[in-house]
């Protein structure tokens, strides 16, 4: 079987996303609600947590400070070189 390639294994590897293990601390109510949602949706808790983080980060992507932030009272942009 010269040149035989395990196509199934290589295909599976390319589908699995690279993730890094981390630890989060939840209070009892958060953990209870997460377990309940995971059971009701038949989805693993780690998937729900990643989805929630993705949604949160998506909302943060478009965050911009109001235009008046960093402006002096006379309307000129704040410039650290002008600070005493």
Secondary structure as UniProt FT lines:
FT   TURN            2..3
FT   HELIX           7..15
FT   HELIX           28..41
FT   HELIX           45..61
FT   TURN            67..70
FT   TURN            73..74
FT   HELIX           80..82
//
